Amino acid sequence: MAEREVVDSQNSEHKTTAQVTPIPADEQVGASVEASPDEQETARLLEHWKSTLELRNDQYRTFDRSVLAVSGGALAISIANVDKISAGSSGFTQLLVLSWLAFGLSIVSNISSYWTGTKDAERELEKIADRVEKGAPYEIGNRYRTATYSLNFLALSLFCAGVVLLSIHAYYNMEGANERKDTDATVMGTEGPADAQASPETTSE
């Protein structure tokens, strides 16, 4: 009985020792201490950065589609309604041809920006892989990104130039049409009395 009591007491002491396992000091500090104000501010800035990045990408996609749609639409409408835009004149002037050229180049620039944007993403993935696998330095930006920005700006500028040229063409042709109408009315008014005076002589004969 005494031996069994000694064994039981040893087992109970072992269980008590196993149950009360000390927690490391760093875990205790990490569990009890909250994030510092600087860390909280950094976390908020990172969340804002992610949302802003998503917004920027969405704006880029909307911009590309808008420029492509309005440039193509303006080119198609101006070609289909060249007689109305030219107010019944011969229609094909240097301004009109230049506006078509501007719209066409705007479309080409916009489509080209899709290709450079794809190459930009591929280049960024390569740089990240080199940084992670080889420890190479990571540099922000690349030539394809610069080309994409330049093409987007060029597409917008050419579209605006096409709108201005087409508007000037339509304005001058409308003025010319009004002048032709005034000239025709003047000629008709001048010829009318002469015909009226000649008609009695013809009747008397």
Contacts in CASP RR format, 6 or more apart in sequence:
PFRMAT RR
TARGET T0000
AUTHOR 0000-0000-0000
METHOD contacts of the structure
MODEL  1
MAEREVVDSQNSEHKTTAQVTPIPADEQVGASVEASPDEQETARLLEHWK
STLELRNDQYRTFDRSVLAVSGGALAISIANVDKISAGSSGFTQLLVLSW
LAFGLSIVSNISSYWTGTKDAERELEKIADRVEKGAPYEIGNRYRTATYS
LNFLALSLFCAGVVLLSIHAYYNMEGANERKDTDATVMGTEGPADAQASP
ETTSE
35 43 0 8 1.000
60 152 0 8 1.000
63 152 0 8 1.000
64 110 0 8 1.000
64 113 0 8 1.000
64 114 0 8 1.000
64 152 0 8 1.000
67 106 0 8 1.000
67 110 0 8 1.000
67 152 0 8 1.000
67 155 0 8 1.000
67 156 0 8 1.000
67 159 0 8 1.000
68 107 0 8 1.000
68 110 0 8 1.000
68 111 0 8 1.000
70 159 0 8 1.000
71 103 0 8 1.000
71 104 0 8 1.000
71 106 0 8 1.000
71 107 0 8 1.000
71 110 0 8 1.000
71 155 0 8 1.000
71 158 0 8 1.000
71 159 0 8 1.000
72 103 0 8 1.000
72 104 0 8 1.000
72 107 0 8 1.000
74 103 0 8 1.000
74 159 0 8 1.000
74 162 0 8 1.000
74 163 0 8 1.000
74 166 0 8 1.000
75 100 0 8 1.000
75 103 0 8 1.000
75 104 0 8 1.000
75 107 0 8 1.000
78 85 0 8 1.000
78 96 0 8 1.000
78 99 0 8 1.000
78 100 0 8 1.000
78 103 0 8 1.000
78 166 0 8 1.000
79 100 0 8 1.000
82 91 0 8 1.000
82 92 0 8 1.000
82 96 0 8 1.000
83 91 0 8 1.000
85 91 0 8 1.000
85 96 0 8 1.000
85 166 0 8 1.000
85 169 0 8 1.000
85 170 0 8 1.000
85 173 0 8 1.000
86 92 0 8 1.000
86 93 0 8 1.000
86 96 0 8 1.000
86 169 0 8 1.000
86 170 0 8 1.000
86 173 0 8 1.000
87 170 0 8 1.000
87 173 0 8 1.000
87 174 0 8 1.000
87 176 0 8 1.000
87 177 0 8 1.000
88 173 0 8 1.000
88 177 0 8 1.000
89 173 0 8 1.000
89 176 0 8 1.000
89 177 0 8 1.000
91 173 0 8 1.000
93 169 0 8 1.000
93 173 0 8 1.000
95 165 0 8 1.000
95 166 0 8 1.000
95 168 0 8 1.000
95 169 0 8 1.000
95 172 0 8 1.000
96 165 0 8 1.000
96 166 0 8 1.000
96 169 0 8 1.000
98 162 0 8 1.000
98 165 0 8 1.000
99 161 0 8 1.000
99 162 0 8 1.000
99 163 0 8 1.000
99 165 0 8 1.000
99 166 0 8 1.000
99 169 0 8 1.000
102 158 0 8 1.000
102 159 0 8 1.000
102 161 0 8 1.000
102 162 0 8 1.000
102 165 0 8 1.000
103 158 0 8 1.000
103 159 0 8 1.000
103 162 0 8 1.000
104 158 0 8 1.000
105 154 0 8 1.000
105 158 0 8 1.000
106 154 0 8 1.000
106 155 0 8 1.000
106 156 0 8 1.000
106 158 0 8 1.000
106 159 0 8 1.000
106 162 0 8 1.000
107 155 0 8 1.000
109 151 0 8 1.000
109 152 0 8 1.000
109 154 0 8 1.000
109 155 0 8 1.000
109 158 0 8 1.000
110 151 0 8 1.000
110 152 0 8 1.000
110 155 0 8 1.000
112 151 0 8 1.000
113 147 0 8 1.000
113 148 0 8 1.000
113 151 0 8 1.000
113 152 0 8 1.000
113 155 0 8 1.000
116 144 0 8 1.000
116 145 0 8 1.000
116 147 0 8 1.000
116 148 0 8 1.000
116 151 0 8 1.000
117 144 0 8 1.000
117 145 0 8 1.000
117 148 0 8 1.000
119 144 0 8 1.000
120 142 0 8 1.000
120 144 0 8 1.000
120 145 0 8 1.000
120 148 0 8 1.000
123 142 0 8 1.000
123 144 0 8 1.000
124 141 0 8 1.000
124 142 0 8 1.000
127 136 0 8 1.000
127 138 0 8 1.000
127 139 0 8 1.000
127 142 0 8 1.000
128 138 0 8 1.000
130 136 0 8 1.000
130 138 0 8 1.000
131 137 0 8 1.000
131 138 0 8 1.000
END
